């Protein structure tokens, strides 16, 4: 049995170095089992069953359950209707401690965004290793983080670690596309603790805050065609041009009005505004050459912790109405706005929380330098822990790139460092049981 003495850090570091290949193997295995989220449905079961098998082999007792079986889920204020959960089980497991320690949840979402139609130069589900990278859909977001949690869960027995506090392992479904019903379900199911570490790719930074996010689908319409009597038809292009020209104005207003949270003061743009998709009509010579009559724009902007939904949306609609009213000849009808993804609030806990300070201390011990303590650059499911269940939670994970894009990857060395840090933190936070 290992103890909490000065050799603990070295023992853990040496163990992870020796078992580095296992950590990579788990990551590759998870990538090779597609678990794409394609709202309203998804395909996470195979990956969840693989994880459950690993846990059972190491003496855990994982529970795979359907979200429909969770009492009170559909009635909860944070529940988002319209998603389908048949054959998409959540997974939760609790390893009871000897007593007298703090409990901890190791959380991760097992779903990924779809492969998409972008051209990949590698197999999206191949888990290919090249130099210091593992490639594949979800490698960075967040199968490497799930593999890290799973590596720790199976390593406790190998290291003969007996924790004083409970350790909870979970992989939830439907986090992407503003899901979070899976995260909510595990809270209601009772897989909770005194704190939680969510293994999102934080780039080896301790992230106690997340931005919020709002996604709007805006549809512009006008008469089109190509051959008319008199004036050449403008279609929706002039509407689109006018809209795009005014986006910097909205972005500037957001930067001026939003109160920047302390964990985002070092970010170049705390509340970014983006155009993420523009679509008029199918491409190619199988389609007629014509002025488009309809254009759809996906408009995405991020928020600071503490910003209210009604105020943020009022700012948006006031701005859009000004664009339309300033050029009535361009807009024969008001653009249609729909919100395809739930409102994602920003959320944060204090830097002074024991969870934040103690995880940062473990990271400093492993990395040899004090880690940055900042807010992460996007929304996620952490707000459910903070705002609905008052559970302190942070984001901690490795570094990677091309997240949600083609040739997504995670950096292996950073994954190893993240695993060393998290394993040390588990032992310190939960405490080690005294030898009998």
KEKEPA-896477 format. One record per residue (C-alpha): x, z negated, y negated. Coordinates in pm, whole numbers, plus 32768, in hexadecimal, padded with zeros to 4 digits. Layout:
BEGIN
(fifi (X Z Y)) ...
//
This chain:
BEGIN
(fifi (8000 8000 8000)) (fifi (808C 805E 7EAC)) (fifi (8081 7F58 7D99)) (fifi (8059 7F52 7C23)) (fifi (81C4 7F05 7BDC)) (fifi (82BC 7FD3 7B12)) (fifi (82EE 80C2 7C37)) (fifi (8180 8138 7C30)) (fifi (81C0 8252 7B3C)) (fifi (82EE 82D2 7BFB)) (fifi (823B 82B8 7D49)) (fifi (8117 8388 7CC7)) (fifi (81F8 8487 7C1D)) (fifi (82CB 84B7 7D55)) (fifi (8195 84D2 7E31)) (fifi (80F1 85E0 7D5A)) (fifi (8238 86A4 7D4E)) (fifi (8253 8695 7EC8)) (fifi (80E6 86FC 7EF3)) (fifi (80E9 8804 7DE0)) (fifi (809A 8918 7ED9)) (fifi (7F5C 8861 7F42)) (fifi (7EE2 8851 7DDB)) (fifi (7F1C 89C7 7DB7)) (fifi (7E73 8A09 7F06)) (fifi (7D39 894A 7E9F)) (fifi (7D2B 8A0B 7D58)) (fifi (7D4D 8B5A 7E0A)) (fifi (7C4A 8AFD 7F10)) (fifi (7B4B 8AA6 7E06)) (fifi (7B8B 8BEA 7D4A)) (fifi (7B5C 8CB1 7E8C)) (fifi (79FE 8C21 7EB8)) (fifi (792D 8CC0 7DA0)) (fifi (7843 8BCF 7CF1)) (fifi (77C2 8CA5 7BD5)) (fifi (76B2 8C27 7AF0)) (fifi (75C1 8D44 7A9F)) (fifi (749F 8C9F 79E8)) (fifi (739B 8C4C 7A4B)) (fifi (7439 8C43 7BA6)) (fifi (7592 8C00 7C34)) (fifi (7660 8BFA 7D74)) (fifi (7719 8AB0 7D8A)) (fifi (76BB 8A3A 7EE9)) (fifi (77E5 8AC6 7FAB)) (fifi (78DD 8A26 7EBF)) (fifi (7825 88DA 7EC9)) (fifi (7824 88DB 8045)) (fifi (799B 8920 804A)) (fifi (79DA 87F5 7F65)) (fifi (78F4 8716 8031)) (fifi (79BA 8770 8169)) (fifi (7B04 8710 80C9)) (fifi (7A76 85C2 8059)) (fifi (79E1 8570 81AD)) (fifi (7B2E 85B5 8254)) (fifi (7BC9 84AC 8173)) (fifi (7AC7 83A0 81B6)) (fifi (79DF 83DB 8090)) (fifi (7867 83F8 80BD)) (fifi (77FA 850E 7FD0)) (fifi (768D 8545 7F85)) (fifi (7613 86AB 7F5C)) (fifi (74B7 86B3 7EC9)) (fifi (73C4 879F 7E20)) (fifi (7378 8763 7CB1)) (fifi (7204 8772 7CFB)) (fifi (722C 862B 7DBC)) (fifi (72A8 8566 7C8E)) (fifi (719B 847E 7C0E)) (fifi (7159 84A1 7A9A)) (fifi (723C 85CE 7A65)) (fifi (7136 86C5 79EC)) (fifi (709C 85BA 790A)) (fifi (71E5 855C 7862)) (fifi (7203 85C5 76F2)) (fifi (734A 867C 7739)) (fifi (72C0 8745 785D)) (fifi (72BC 88BA 7817)) (fifi (71A1 8973 78C9)) (fifi (71B7 8ADA 793C)) (fifi (72DC 8ABC 7A2F)) (fifi (72BD 8AE9 7BA8)) (fifi (736A 89EF 7C8D)) (fifi (7305 8A50 7DEC)) (fifi (7439 8A49 7ECD)) (fifi (7519 89CD 7DB0)) (fifi (756D 8868 7E18)) (fifi (761C 8765 7D45)) (fifi (772E 8694 7DE2)) (fifi (777B 8526 7DA6)) (fifi (784E 8429 7E63)) (fifi (78AE 82C0 7E21)) (fifi (79DA 820E 7EB7)) (fifi (7998 809C 7E96)) (fifi (7AAF 7FC7 7E0D)) (fifi (7B1D 7E72 7E8B)) (fifi (7A84 7DCE 7D57)) (fifi (7AFB 7D54 7C07)) (fifi (7B59 7EA7 7B75)) (fifi (7ABD 7FA5 7A8D)) (fifi (7A06 80D0 7B1B)) (fifi (7A55 8239 7AC4)) (fifi (79A8 838A 7AEF)) (fifi (7A7B 84C0 7B2F)) (fifi (7990 85D5 7AC2)) (fifi (799B 874E 7AD2)) (fifi (78AA 8871 7AD5)) (fifi (78CC 895A 7BFE)) (fifi (781C 8A87 7B63)) (fifi (78D6 8B98 7AAB)) (fifi (786C 8CAE 79C4)) (fifi (7839 8DFB 7A7D)) (fifi (7959 8EE2 7ACA)) (fifi (78CB 8FCD 79C4)) (fifi (7902 9144 7999)) (fifi (7A50 912C 78E4)) (fifi (7B6D 91CF 79A5)) (fifi (7C43 90D5 7A64)) (fifi (7DA9 9128 7AC9)) (fifi (7D90 902B 7BE5)) (fifi (7C85 8FCB 7CDF)) (fifi (7B97 8EEC 7C1F)) (fifi (7B63 8E1A 7D57)) (fifi (7CBC 8E40 7DF1)) (fifi (7D67 8D08 7D6E)) (fifi (7EA5 8DD2 7D40)) (fifi (7FE4 8D15 7CE5)) (fifi (80DD 8DB9 7BFD)) (fifi (81FD 8CF4 7B68)) (fifi (8165 8BBA 7ACE)) (fifi (7FFC 8C31 7ADA)) (fifi (7ED4 8C35 7BC6)) (fifi (7DE1 8D4B 7B6C)) (fifi (7C6C 8D6A 7BAB)) (fifi (7B13 8D30 7B22)) (fifi (7AED 8BC1 7AD2)) (fifi (7C5E 8B75 7B07)) (fifi (7C74 8AD4 79B0)) (fifi (7B05 8A7E 797C)) (fifi (7B08 89AF 7A4C)) (fifi (7B65 89D6 7BB7)) (fifi (7CC7 895F 7B79)) (fifi (7C33 8823 7AE2)) (fifi (7B4A 87F7 7C0C)) (fifi (7C71 8832 7CF7)) (fifi (7D32 8725 7C3D)) (fifi (7C17 862C 7C6B)) (fifi (7BF5 868B 7DD9)) (fifi (7D6D 866C 7E0A)) (fifi (7D5F 850A 7D81)) (fifi (7C31 84B2 7E56)) (fifi (7CDC 8520 7F97)) (fifi (7E2F 8490 7F36)) (fifi (7DBD 8326 7F1D)) (fifi (7DC9 82FE 8096)) (fifi (7F1B 83AB 80B4)) (fifi (7FAD 82C3 7FAE)) (fifi (7EFD 8197 804A)) (fifi (7E59 814D 7EFA)) (fifi (7D47 8047 7EF7)) (fifi (7C9B 8036 7DA6)) (fifi (7BF7 7F03 7D15)) (fifi (7AEB 7FC7 7C5D)) (fifi (7A06 80D8 7CDE)) (fifi (7A75 8242 7CC7)) (fifi (7964 8349 7CAA)) (fifi (79A4 84BA 7CF2)) (fifi (78AA 85C1 7C87)) (fifi (7883 8737 7C6B)) (fifi (774B 87A6 7BB4)) (fifi (769A 88F4 7BA5)) (fifi (7623 89BC 7A79)) (fifi (7706 894C 795D)) (fifi (774D 8AA9 78DA)) (fifi (765A 8B56 77ED)) (fifi (75EF 8A07 775F)) (fifi (7572 8983 78AC)) (fifi (75C8 8810 78D0)) (fifi (7496 87C8 79A7)) (fifi (7586 878C 7AC7)) (fifi (764C 8691 79F9)) (fifi (750B 85E4 7995)) (fifi (7495 85D9 7B00)) (fifi (75CC 8524 7B7A)) (fifi (75A2 841E 7A6A)) (fifi (743A 83E2 7AD1)) (fifi (74A6 83DF 7C3F)) (fifi (7588 82B6 7BF2)) (fifi (76E3 834F 7C09)) (fifi (7755 8294 7AD3)) (fifi (7878 81B6 7A70)) (fifi (7916 80F4 7956)) (fifi (79B8 8236 78DC)) (fifi (79DD 83A5 7938)) (fifi (7AF0 84A9 792F)) (fifi (7A6C 860E 792A)) (fifi (7B7D 86F9 79A0)) (fifi (7B42 8818 78B2)) (fifi (7C7A 88DE 7849)) (fifi (7CE4 8804 7725)) (fifi (7E45 8897 771D)) (fifi (7EDD 8741 776C)) (fifi (7E37 86A9 763B)) (fifi (7D51 857B 764A)) (fifi (7C07 85F8 75BE)) (fifi (7B01 84EF 756E)) (fifi (7A2C 85E6 74A7)) (fifi (797D 8732 74DB)) (fifi (78F3 8827 73E2)) (fifi (7787 8884 73EF)) (fifi (7715 89EB 740D)) (fifi (75ED 8AC6 73B4)) (fifi (75B4 8C24 743D)) (fifi (74B8 8D0F 739F)) (fifi (7449 8E65 741B)) (fifi (73E6 8F35 72EC)) (fifi (732B 907E 731E)) (fifi (7323 9183 7207)) (fifi (7226 92A1 721B)) (fifi (71EA 93E1 7154)) (fifi (717B 9549 718C)) (fifi (7289 9622 7226)) (fifi (72AA 977D 72B9)) (fifi (7393 9886 722F)) (fifi (72CF 99B8 71BB)) (fifi (71C8 996F 70B3)) (fifi (712D 9A20 6F8A)) (fifi (71E4 99B6 6E51)) (fifi (72C4 9882 6E4E)) (fifi (73A4 9840 6F79)) (fifi (732C 9705 702D)) (fifi (7400 95CF 6FF9)) (fifi (7388 9511 7128)) (fifi (740C 93AF 7140)) (fifi (7575 93F3 70E0)) (fifi (7545 93A0 6F71)) (fifi (7493 925F 6FD2)) (fifi (75B3 9205 70B5)) (fifi (76B2 925A 6FA8)) (fifi (7602 9181 6EA7)) (fifi (75EA 9060 6FA0)) (fifi (7757 9072 7009)) (fifi (77CB 9084 6EA0)) (fifi (771D 8F3A 6E5E)) (fifi (77A8 8E7B 6F89)) (fifi (78DA 8E01 6EC3)) (fifi (77EB 8D6A 6DC5)) (fifi (773D 8CA0 6ED4)) (fifi (788C 8C34 6F64)) (fifi (7908 8BC4 6E0F)) (fifi (77C9 8AFE 6DD1)) (fifi (77EF 8A52 6F23)) (fifi (7957 89F0 6ED7)) (fifi (78F0 8969 6D84)) (fifi (77BF 88A4 6DF4)) (fifi (781E 881C 6F4B)) (fifi (78BC 86C4 6F43)) (fifi (79FB 86E8 700C)) (fifi (7A24 85DE 7116)) (fifi (7B74 852B 711A)) (fifi (7BCB 85C0 726E)) (fifi (7BAB 8721 71DB)) (fifi (7C64 86F2 7093)) (fifi (7D95 87A6 711E)) (fifi (7CD1 88D6 7192)) (fifi (7CF7 8A11 70C2)) (fifi (7B81 8A56 70D0)) (fifi (7AB5 8925 713A)) (fifi (7969 89E3 7143)) (fifi (79AF 8B4C 71AA)) (fifi (78AA 8C5E 7196)) (fifi (78BE 8D87 7284)) (fifi (781A 8ECE 72E5)) (fifi (7837 8ECC 7460)) (fifi (7770 9004 74BC)) (fifi (76E5 913A 7410)) (fifi (7609 922C 74D2)) (fifi (754D 9361 7462)) (fifi (751E 944B 758B)) (fifi (75C9 94B0 76CE)) (fifi (770C 9574 76AF)) (fifi (7768 96CB 7734)) (fifi (76F2 9830 7750)) (fifi (75D3 97D2 7834)) (fifi (7531 973F 76FD)) (fifi (74AF 9816 75DC)) (fifi (7567 981D 7492)) (fifi (747A 976C 73A9)) (fifi (7473 9670 7290)) (fifi (7426 9520 7333)) (fifi (72D3 9488 72EE)) (fifi (7331 9330 7369)) (fifi (7468 9258 735C)) (fifi (749F 9103 73F9)) (fifi (75A4 9014 7376)) (fifi (7617 8ED2 7419)) (fifi (7670 8DE2 7303)) (fifi (7725 8C9F 7356)) (fifi (778A 8B81 7279)) (fifi (781D 8A2B 72BF)) (fifi (77CC 88D5 7234)) (fifi (7869 8788 71EB)) (fifi (7803 8645 729A)) (fifi (76E1 85AE 71DA)) (fifi (7644 86F0 715B)) (fifi (74CC 8701 718E)) (fifi (741F 8828 7231)) (fifi (730B 8856 7130)) (fifi (7400 8857 700D)) (fifi (74F3 894B 70B2)) (fifi (73DE 8A3C 7112)) (fifi (7341 8A27 6FB8)) (fifi (7490 8A91 6F22)) (fifi (7499 8BBC 700D)) (fifi (7335 8C32 6FCC)) (fifi (7357 8C06 6E52)) (fifi (7490 8CDE 6E5A)) (fifi (73EE 8DE9 6F35)) (fifi (72B8 8DF2 6E58)) (fifi (7392 8E29 6D24)) (fifi (7435 8F55 6DCA)) (fifi (72E3 8FEE 6E1E)) (fifi (7242 8FA8 6CCC)) (fifi (736E 9036 6C10)) (fifi (733B 918F 6CAE)) (fifi (71CD 91C1 6D0A)) (fifi (71FE 9339 6D26)) (fifi (72F0 9301 6E47)) (fifi (7217 920B 6F06)) (fifi (70BC 9297 6F4E)) (fifi (7087 9162 7023)) (fifi (712D 9010 7036)) (fifi (7238 8FFE 7145)) (fifi (71C3 8F42 7278)) (fifi (7287 8E07 72D0)) (fifi (728D 8D5D 7424)) (fifi (7361 8C3B 74A0)) (fifi (73BE 8C8C 760B)) (fifi (748C 8B52 7644)) (fifi (7430 89E9 7601)) (fifi (749E 8937 74C8)) (fifi (75F7 88A8 7516)) (fifi (7643 877D 7436)) (fifi (779E 8711 73D2)) (fifi (7808 85BE 7454)) (fifi (792A 84CB 7438)) (fifi (79A3 836E 7488)) (fifi (7AA4 82AD 73C0)) (fifi (7C1B 82D7 73ED)) (fifi (7C2A 815E 740C)) (fifi (7B5C 815A 754E)) (fifi (7C22 80BF 766F)) (fifi (7BE2 81FC 7739)) (fifi (7C8D 82D3 7632)) (fifi (7DB1 81E9 75F2)) (fifi (7DFB 81A6 7761)) (fifi (7DE3 8313 77CE)) (fifi (7EC7 8375 76AC)) (fifi (7FC1 826B 771A)) (fifi (7FC4 82F9 787C)) (fifi (7FF5 8459 77F3)) (fifi (8117 83E4 771C)) (fifi (81B9 833B 7849)) (fifi (81A4 847C 7916)) (fifi (81E5 857F 7808)) (fifi (82F1 84BD 774E)) (fifi (8240 84F4 7603)) (fifi (8105 8472 7560)) (fifi (7FE4 8561 75A8)) (fifi (7F08 85E9 7496)) (fifi (7DB9 8536 7476)) (fifi (7CCC 863C 73E9)) (fifi (7B77 86D8 7413)) (fifi (7B5B 87FF 74FF)) (fifi (7B08 8956 746F)) (fifi (79B1 8985 7505)) (fifi (7878 88E7 7598)) (fifi (7854 8859 76F6)) (fifi (778A 8756 77B7)) (fifi (7845 8622 7736)) (fifi (772F 85D2 763F)) (fifi (764D 8570 7762)) (fifi (7738 8450 77B8)) (fifi (775E 83E5 764D)) (fifi (7604 840C 75BF)) (fifi (7513 83D8 76DF)) (fifi (75C8 82D4 77B3)) (fifi (76C3 822E 76C6)) (fifi (77E1 8274 77B7)) (fifi (7932 82A7 770C)) (fifi (79B8 83F9 777B)) (fifi (7AE2 84D4 7728)) (fifi (7B5C 862D 7788)) (fifi (7CAB 864C 7838)) (fifi (7D39 8774 78EF)) (fifi (7E45 8881 7908)) (fifi (7EA2 89A9 7831)) (fifi (7E37 8B0E 7875)) (fifi (7DBA 8C4B 77D3)) (fifi (7CC2 8D6C 77CD)) (fifi (7BAD 8C6F 7800)) (fifi (7A60 8D24 783D)) (fifi (7B21 8E6E 7828)) (fifi (7BC9 8F57 791F)) (fifi (7D09 8EDB 79C6)) (fifi (7CB6 8D6D 7988)) (fifi (7DD3 8C8A 79F3)) (fifi (7E4E 8B23 7A01)) (fifi (7FBA 8AB9 79D6)) (fifi (8039 8A0A 7B0E)) (fifi (8137 8924 7A68)) (fifi (8032 889E 7979)) (fifi (7F43 8866 7A9C)) (fifi (804C 8797 7B4D)) (fifi (8088 86C9 7A12)) (fifi (7F12 869B 79DE)) (fifi (7EEB 8622 7B46)) (fifi (8009 8529 7B27)) (fifi (7F72 849F 79E8)) (fifi (7E15 8481 7A73)) (fifi (7E86 83DF 7BB9)) (fifi (7F4F 82DE 7AF6)) (fifi (7E23 82A0 7A16)) (fifi (7D37 8271 7B40)) (fifi (7E1D 8165 7BCC)) (fifi (7E44 80B3 7A7F)) (fifi (7CD9 80CC 7A10)) (fifi (7C37 806A 7B58)) (fifi (7D50 7F7D 7BB2)) (fifi (7DFB 7F55 7D00)) (fifi (7D6A 7E60 7DFA)) (fifi (7E4C 7D42 7E5E)) (fifi (7EE9 7D56 7FB7)) (fifi (7E34 7C7F 80B6)) 
//
